[in-house]
Amino acid sequence: MTREQQWTLQVLKLAEETGEAAQAVIGVQGTNPRKGHSHAWEDVQAEVADVVITGLVALARMRPEDAAEYLQRQLAQKAARFPDTGRAGREPSAVESGRAQPSGTRRSTA
């Protein structure tokens, strides 16, 4: 099997895992009339973890000599596109999102 064929299979496996995560969301929402509410959010989280793991394995197989460094560069480039919104997993406060003024400041009435 050629390198490109191996890479193709890795990407297809990643797509398969992504589809399983999507199916778990459908199961949580109960939007499949044949299956109803067949999953919990914990199932979705496990499937998302599978997607991440499969993606990391694919990248390691596609770039065995520099996968970690490549991923670090990609993360830095992507992170630079987003403003700092505080800790991950936390919604920005009303002040951080611009919905409210910090304590001790007044809004202009003009």
C-alpha positions in Angstrom: 0.0 0.0 0.0 1.4 3.4 -0.9 1.9 6.2 1.6 -1.0 8.2 0.1 -3.3 5.2 0.3 -2.4 4.8 4.0 -3.1 8.5 4.6 -6.4 8.2 2.8 -7.5 5.4 5.1 -6.4 7.4 8.1 -8.6 10.4 7.0 -11.5 8.0 6.2 -11.2 6.6 9.7 -11.3 10.1 11.1 -14.4 10.8 9.1 -15.9 7.6 10.5 -15.2 8.6 14.1 -16.7 12.1 13.4 -19.8 10.4 12.1 -20.1 8.4 15.3 -19.9 11.6 17.3 -22.7 13.1 15.2 -24.8 9.9 15.7 -24.3 10.3 19.4 -25.6 13.9 19.3 -28.6 12.7 17.3 -29.2 10.1 20.0 -29.0 12.7 22.7 -31.5 14.9 20.9 -33.7 12.0 20.0 -34.1 13.1 16.4 -34.0 9.6 14.9 -37.6 8.4 15.1 -36.5 4.7 15.0 -34.0 5.0 18.0 -35.4 7.9 20.1 -33.1 9.1 22.9 -30.4 6.5 22.6 -27.4 8.3 23.9 -26.3 10.6 26.8 -23.9 13.5 26.6 -21.2 11.3 28.2 -21.4 9.2 25.0 -20.9 12.3 22.9 -17.9 13.2 25.0 -16.4 9.7 24.5 -17.0 9.9 20.8 -15.4 13.4 20.6 -12.4 12.0 22.5 -12.2 9.2 19.9 -12.2 11.8 17.1 -9.3 13.7 18.8 -7.3 10.5 19.4 -7.9 9.3 15.8 -6.8 12.7 14.5 -3.6 12.6 16.5 -2.8 9.1 15.3 -3.5 10.1 11.7 -1.2 13.1 12.1 1.5 11.0 13.7 1.4 8.6 10.8 1.3 11.3 8.2 4.2 13.3 9.7 6.2 10.7 11.8 9.3 12.9 11.9 7.7 16.1 13.2 4.1 15.5 14.2 4.3 17.1 17.6 6.1 20.2 16.4 3.7 20.5 13.4 0.7 20.3 15.8 2.3 22.9 18.1 2.7 25.3 15.1 -0.8 24.7 14.0 -2.2 25.3 17.4 -0.3 28.5 17.8 -1.5 29.7 14.4 -5.1 28.9 15.1 -5.0 30.3 18.7 -3.7 33.6 17.3 -7.0 34.0 15.4 -9.1 34.1 18.6 -9.2 36.8 21.3 -8.3 35.7 24.8 -11.7 34.9 26.5 -10.3 33.5 29.7 -10.2 30.0 30.9 -11.2 27.3 28.6 -14.7 25.8 29.3 -15.9 29.0 30.9 -18.3 31.4 29.3 -17.0 35.0 29.2 -18.4 37.2 31.8 -20.9 39.9 30.9 -18.0 42.4 31.2 -15.6 40.3 29.1 -18.3 39.9 26.4 -19.2 43.6 26.4 -22.7 43.0 27.8 -21.9 45.0 31.0 -19.6 47.6 32.3 -17.0 46.8 35.0 -17.8 47.8 38.5 -17.2 51.4 39.3 -17.5 52.6 35.7 -20.5 54.5 34.3 -22.0 54.1 30.9 -22.2 57.1 28.8 -25.8 58.4 28.4 -25.0 60.4 25.3 
